[in-house]
Amino acid sequence: MTSFLKNTVPHADPRPVIGITMGDPLGIGPEILVKALQHPGMYDMCKPLVIGDRHVMARAISQFSTAMGLHQVAAPKTGRYEPGCLNLLAVSDLSPDTAAQGSMTPEMGRAMENYIKTGAALALNQEIAALVTCPITKTGLVLAGSPFHGHTELIASRTNTRKFAMMLAGDRLKVVLVTIHIPLAKVCTSLTQDKIVDTILLTADALQTRFDILHPRLAVAGLNPHAGEDGLFGMQEKKIIAPAVYTAQKKQIDVQGPLPPDTVFFHAINNKYDAVVCMYHDQGLIPFKLIHFADGVNITLGLPIIRTSVDHGTAYDIAWQGKADPSSLVQAVKTAVFQAQNRTDHGR
């Protein structure tokens, strides 16, 4: 993930337009946006378009930048994509003092949801090459009356996607989750052979078409200690996970497992595997964030559009204080550009 511009066309601007949603107005999204757009090389690799609110972004610029101007656009093609210019597609018109409010409101929740819907529509219409999302709060979506609990489910619905998966990606480790935001007590009953097979196939396809890994090597983590120890610590490996791995192998996927969860990540970060398919949320995210806490990227696999995101939350405790680190957002944009280029190369 080091070269982000390929296939340069003479006399044409090769930079893809990357839509970036503002996220929660009360969170760190506006701050990390302003900081990320001042990152060296940002405008060399892409044309960043912020999808958000005029008043909130104007306040963020006034607090976190001394040299950036705000340019409102009606469509992505009308942007001025040059350093020092924050191009904004204003979807909401919240109160000027929104950022100073202490609690989420239904109006803010609807605005958050509309940023995502607008970005998904622009990506589907190929007006932007990829969508990058800043963090939101599930409380805001609930107050807005949304039936969705997060970005992934909402974007999957807007793109009519039935099979999708969450990948957390960094230079050293990539993990993909079979189950995501469910209680640990429900993981065993939620695992099926079909879900595991689908996740393996989505992972292999994404590594080939989005990460330019021609022959991806996958590992599948077991659910139980020691991957079940031949049934001593649980039968999920024998009855569900191993048959799923075998099915994927018959489809010519280079995949191994179920492997003991306490060793598989060590081998992955030492380049034995390109990604690890994990059975539940914390199984994958604990080792991932230990290694990629500041620069990890959240990617939704299976979508007809490219969507990446920061791998952290709204961080209310430090929001609007100048303390937020934009590293994950910068990496999410770089990953989106990289995937957009590889998708073009692969004709998909």
C-alpha positions as CSV (number, residue, x, y, z in Angstrom):
1,M,0.0,0.0,0.0
2,T,2.8,2.4,-0.9
3,S,2.0,3.5,-4.5
4,F,-1.3,5.2,-4.8
5,L,-1.2,6.7,-8.3
6,K,-1.0,4.4,-11.3
7,N,-1.9,4.5,-15.0
8,T,-1.3,8.2,-15.3
9,V,-2.9,9.6,-18.5
10,P,-0.9,12.5,-20.1
11,H,-2.6,15.8,-20.1
12,A,-5.4,14.4,-17.9
13,D,-5.9,14.7,-14.1
14,P,-5.4,11.1,-12.8
15,R,-6.6,11.9,-9.3
16,P,-9.8,10.1,-8.3
17,V,-12.5,12.1,-6.5
18,I,-12.9,10.6,-2.9
19,G,-16.0,11.5,-1.0
20,I,-15.5,11.8,2.7
21,T,-18.5,12.0,5.0
22,M,-18.3,14.4,8.0
23,G,-19.8,12.0,10.5
24,D,-21.1,13.0,13.9
25,P,-21.1,16.8,14.3
26,L,-20.3,16.4,18.0
27,G,-17.5,14.0,17.5
28,I,-13.9,14.2,16.2
29,G,-14.9,13.8,12.5
30,P,-14.9,17.5,11.6
31,E,-11.5,18.0,13.3
32,I,-9.7,15.0,11.8
33,L,-11.1,16.0,8.4
34,V,-9.5,19.5,8.5
35,K,-6.3,18.0,9.8
36,A,-6.2,15.2,7.2
37,L,-6.7,17.6,4.4
38,Q,-3.6,19.5,5.5
39,H,-1.6,16.3,5.4
40,P,1.3,16.5,2.9
41,G,0.5,14.9,-0.4
42,M,-3.3,14.6,0.2
43,Y,-4.2,16.7,-2.9
44,D,-1.4,15.0,-4.9
45,M,-3.1,11.6,-4.7
46,C,-6.8,12.5,-4.8
47,K,-9.5,15.1,-5.0
48,P,-11.1,15.0,-1.6
49,L,-14.8,16.1,-1.3
50,V,-16.3,16.5,2.1
51,I,-20.0,15.6,2.5
52,G,-21.4,17.3,5.5
53,D,-22.6,20.6,7.1
54,R,-21.6,24.2,6.2
55,H,-21.7,25.6,9.7
56,V,-20.0,22.7,11.4
57,M,-17.1,22.6,8.8
58,A,-16.7,26.4,8.9
59,R,-16.2,26.2,12.7
60,A,-13.8,23.3,12.3
61,I,-11.7,25.3,9.9
62,S,-11.7,28.3,12.2
63,Q,-10.4,26.2,15.1
64,F,-8.0,23.8,13.4
65,S,-6.6,25.6,10.3
66,T,-5.2,29.1,9.7
67,A,-4.8,28.7,6.0
68,M,-7.8,26.7,4.7
69,G,-10.7,28.1,2.8
70,L,-14.2,26.6,2.5
71,H,-15.6,26.1,-1.1
72,Q,-19.2,24.9,-1.4
73,V,-20.0,22.8,-4.4
74,A,-23.2,21.6,-6.0
75,A,-21.6,18.5,-7.5
76,P,-18.2,16.7,-7.3
77,K,-17.1,17.9,-10.8
78,T,-17.3,21.6,-9.7
79,G,-14.7,21.3,-6.9
80,R,-11.4,23.2,-6.7
81,Y,-9.2,20.4,-5.7
82,E,-6.1,22.2,-4.5
83,P,-4.2,22.5,-1.2
84,G,-5.8,25.0,1.2
85,C,-9.3,24.5,-0.3
86,L,-11.9,22.3,1.5
87,N,-14.5,21.4,-1.0
88,L,-17.8,20.8,0.7
89,L,-21.0,19.3,-0.6
90,A,-23.4,20.7,2.1
91,V,-26.2,18.2,2.8
92,S,-27.4,19.7,6.0
93,D,-27.8,23.2,7.4
94,L,-27.5,22.7,11.2
95,S,-27.5,25.5,13.7
96,P,-24.2,27.5,13.8
97,D,-23.8,26.5,17.5
98,T,-24.3,22.7,16.8
99,A,-20.7,21.8,17.6
100,A,-21.0,23.4,21.0
101,Q,-24.1,21.5,22.0
102,G,-23.7,18.8,24.5
103,S,-26.0,16.0,23.3
104,M,-27.2,14.4,20.1
105,T,-30.5,15.5,18.6
106,P,-32.8,13.8,16.0
107,E,-31.9,16.6,13.6
108,M,-28.2,15.8,13.9
109,G,-29.0,12.1,13.6
110,R,-30.9,12.6,10.3
111,A,-28.1,14.8,9.0
112,M,-25.5,12.0,9.8
113,E,-27.6,9.5,8.0
114,N,-28.1,11.7,5.0
115,Y,-24.3,12.3,4.6
116,I,-23.9,8.5,4.2
117,K,-26.9,8.1,1.9
118,T,-25.6,11.0,-0.3
119,G,-22.1,9.5,-0.4
120,A,-23.4,6.0,-1.4
121,A,-25.5,7.5,-4.2
122,L,-22.6,9.5,-5.5
123,A,-20.4,6.4,-5.5
124,L,-23.2,4.3,-7.2
125,N,-23.5,7.0,-9.9
126,Q,-19.7,7.0,-10.3
127,E,-19.5,10.7,-9.5
128,I,-16.9,9.8,-6.8
129,A,-14.4,6.9,-7.1
130,A,-14.8,5.8,-3.4
131,L,-16.5,6.7,-0.2
132,V,-14.6,7.3,3.1
133,T,-16.6,7.7,6.3
134,C,-15.8,9.5,9.5
135,P,-17.3,8.1,12.7
136,I,-20.9,8.3,13.7
137,T,-22.8,7.4,16.9
138,K,-25.5,4.7,16.9
139,T,-27.5,6.9,19.3
140,G,-27.9,9.5,16.5
141,L,-29.2,6.9,14.1
142,V,-31.7,5.7,16.7
143,L,-32.9,9.2,17.4
144,A,-33.3,9.8,13.7
145,G,-35.6,6.8,13.5
146,S,-33.1,4.8,11.3
147,P,-33.5,1.0,11.3
148,F,-29.7,0.6,10.9
149,H,-27.1,0.5,13.7
150,G,-24.1,1.6,11.7
151,H,-22.5,2.4,8.4
152,T,-22.1,-1.1,7.1
153,E,-25.7,-2.2,7.3
154,L,-26.9,1.2,6.0
155,I,-24.6,1.3,3.0
156,A,-25.3,-2.4,2.2
157,S,-29.0,-1.5,2.1
158,R,-28.5,1.5,-0.1
159,T,-26.5,-0.6,-2.6
160,N,-28.8,-3.6,-2.4
161,T,-25.9,-5.8,-1.1
162,R,-26.8,-9.1,0.6
163,K,-23.4,-10.6,1.2
164,F,-20.9,-8.3,2.8
165,A,-18.2,-8.4,5.5
166,M,-16.1,-6.1,7.6
167,M,-12.3,-6.0,7.1
168,L,-9.8,-4.2,9.3
169,A,-6.7,-3.5,7.2
170,G,-3.2,-2.4,7.9
171,D,0.2,-3.0,6.4
172,R,1.0,-5.8,8.7
173,L,-2.3,-7.4,9.4
174,K,-5.7,-7.8,7.8
175,V,-8.7,-9.4,9.6
176,V,-12.2,-10.1,8.3
177,L,-15.1,-10.9,10.6
178,V,-17.8,-13.6,10.1
179,T,-20.0,-12.1,12.8
180,I,-19.8,-8.5,13.8
181,H,-21.8,-6.5,16.4
182,I,-23.6,-9.3,18.3
183,P,-23.3,-10.4,21.9
184,L,-20.6,-13.0,22.5
185,A,-23.3,-15.4,23.9
186,K,-24.9,-15.4,20.4
187,V,-21.8,-16.1,18.3
188,C,-22.0,-19.9,18.5
189,T,-25.6,-20.0,17.3
190,S,-24.9,-17.4,14.6
191,L,-22.1,-19.2,12.9
192,T,-23.0,-21.3,9.9
193,Q,-21.0,-23.0,7.1
194,D,-22.5,-20.7,4.5
195,K,-21.5,-17.5,6.4
196,I,-17.9,-18.7,6.8
197,V,-17.7,-19.7,3.2
198,D,-19.1,-16.4,2.0
199,T,-16.6,-14.5,4.2
200,I,-13.7,-16.5,2.8
201,L,-14.8,-15.9,-0.8
202,L,-15.4,-12.2,-0.2
203,T,-11.9,-11.9,1.4
204,A,-10.1,-13.7,-1.4
205,D,-11.9,-11.6,-4.1
206,A,-11.1,-8.3,-2.3
207,L,-7.5,-9.1,-1.9
208,Q,-7.2,-9.8,-5.6
209,T,-9.3,-7.0,-7.0
210,R,-8.8,-4.2,-4.4
211,F,-5.3,-5.0,-3.0
212,D,-3.6,-6.4,-6.1
213,I,-2.6,-9.7,-4.4
214,L,-2.9,-12.2,-7.2
215,H,-2.8,-15.4,-5.1
216,P,-4.0,-14.5,-1.6
217,R,-3.2,-16.8,1.3
218,L,-6.0,-17.0,3.9
219,A,-6.1,-18.4,7.4
220,V,-9.3,-19.2,9.3
221,A,-9.3,-18.9,13.1
222,G,-11.0,-21.5,15.2
223,L,-13.7,-20.4,17.7
224,N,-12.5,-22.3,20.7
225,P,-9.1,-22.6,22.6
226,H,-6.6,-24.6,20.5
227,A,-9.2,-24.7,17.7
228,G,-11.3,-27.1,19.7
229,E,-8.5,-29.5,20.5
230,D,-10.1,-32.3,18.4
231,G,-13.5,-31.7,20.0
232,L,-12.3,-31.5,23.6
233,F,-13.1,-27.8,23.9
234,G,-16.0,-27.6,21.5
235,M,-17.4,-29.1,18.3
236,Q,-17.8,-25.9,16.2
237,E,-14.4,-26.5,14.5
238,K,-15.3,-30.0,13.4
239,K,-19.0,-29.5,12.5
240,I,-19.0,-25.9,11.0
241,I,-15.6,-24.3,10.4
242,A,-13.6,-27.2,8.9
243,P,-16.3,-28.1,6.4
244,A,-16.5,-24.4,5.4
245,V,-12.8,-24.3,4.8
246,Y,-12.9,-27.5,2.8
247,T,-15.7,-26.0,0.6
248,A,-13.7,-22.9,-0.1
249,Q,-10.6,-25.0,-0.9
250,K,-12.7,-26.9,-3.5
251,K,-13.3,-23.5,-5.1
252,Q,-9.5,-23.1,-5.6
253,I,-9.1,-20.7,-2.6
254,D,-5.7,-21.0,-0.8
255,V,-7.1,-21.2,2.7
256,Q,-6.0,-23.1,5.9
257,G,-7.9,-23.7,9.1
258,P,-9.4,-23.8,11.5
259,L,-6.2,-22.7,13.2
260,P,-5.6,-22.0,16.9
261,P,-6.6,-18.3,17.6
262,D,-3.7,-17.8,20.0
263,T,-1.0,-18.4,17.2
264,V,-2.6,-17.5,13.9
265,F,-2.1,-13.8,14.2
266,F,1.6,-14.2,15.0
267,H,2.0,-16.1,11.7
268,A,-0.1,-13.5,9.8
269,I,2.0,-10.6,10.8
270,N,5.1,-12.6,9.8
271,N,3.8,-12.8,6.3
272,K,2.5,-16.4,6.2
273,Y,-1.0,-15.2,5.5
274,D,-2.5,-12.2,3.7
275,A,-5.6,-12.1,5.9
276,V,-7.2,-13.9,8.8
277,V,-10.9,-14.7,8.8
278,C,-12.2,-14.4,12.4
279,M,-15.3,-15.8,14.0
280,Y,-16.3,-12.8,16.1
281,H,-15.6,-9.1,16.7
282,D,-13.0,-9.1,19.5
283,Q,-11.2,-12.1,18.2
284,G,-10.0,-10.1,15.3
285,L,-10.0,-6.5,16.6
286,I,-8.0,-7.1,19.7
287,P,-4.8,-8.3,17.9
288,F,-5.5,-5.8,15.0
289,K,-5.7,-2.7,17.2
290,L,-2.7,-3.8,19.2
291,I,-0.7,-3.5,16.0
292,H,-2.7,-0.8,14.1
293,F,-4.3,1.3,16.7
294,A,-3.6,4.6,15.0
295,D,-3.4,3.7,11.3
296,G,-6.0,0.9,10.9
297,V,-8.7,1.1,8.2
298,N,-12.2,-0.3,8.2
299,I,-13.3,-1.7,4.8
300,T,-16.6,-3.1,3.8
301,L,-16.2,-6.1,1.4
302,G,-18.8,-7.2,-1.1
303,L,-20.2,-3.8,-2.0
304,P,-20.4,-2.6,-5.6
305,I,-18.7,0.6,-4.4
306,I,-15.5,1.2,-2.5
307,R,-16.0,2.2,1.1
308,T,-13.3,2.7,3.7
309,S,-13.5,4.2,7.2
310,V,-11.5,5.1,10.2
311,D,-11.3,2.2,12.7
312,H,-12.2,4.4,15.7
313,G,-15.3,6.0,17.2
314,T,-16.5,9.6,17.8
315,A,-14.3,10.1,20.8
316,Y,-16.6,12.6,22.6
317,D,-14.1,12.9,25.4
318,I,-11.6,14.8,23.2
319,A,-13.8,16.2,20.5
320,W,-13.3,19.8,19.5
321,Q,-10.2,20.1,21.7
322,G,-7.5,19.9,19.0
323,K,-6.3,16.5,20.4
324,A,-7.7,14.1,17.7
325,D,-5.2,12.2,15.6
326,P,-6.1,12.1,11.9
327,S,-3.8,9.2,11.0
328,S,-6.6,6.6,10.6
329,L,-8.5,9.0,8.3
330,V,-5.4,9.7,6.2
331,Q,-4.8,6.0,5.8
332,A,-8.5,5.4,5.0
333,V,-8.2,7.9,2.1
334,K,-4.9,6.3,0.9
335,T,-6.5,2.9,1.0
336,A,-9.6,4.1,-0.9
337,V,-7.3,5.6,-3.6
338,F,-5.3,2.5,-3.8
339,Q,-8.4,0.3,-4.2
340,A,-9.9,2.6,-6.8
341,Q,-6.8,2.3,-8.9
342,N,-6.7,-1.5,-8.5
343,R,-10.4,-1.8,-9.3
344,T,-9.7,0.1,-12.5
345,D,-6.8,-2.1,-13.4
346,H,-8.9,-5.2,-12.8
347,G,-11.8,-3.8,-14.8
348,R,-14.2,-3.9,-11.9
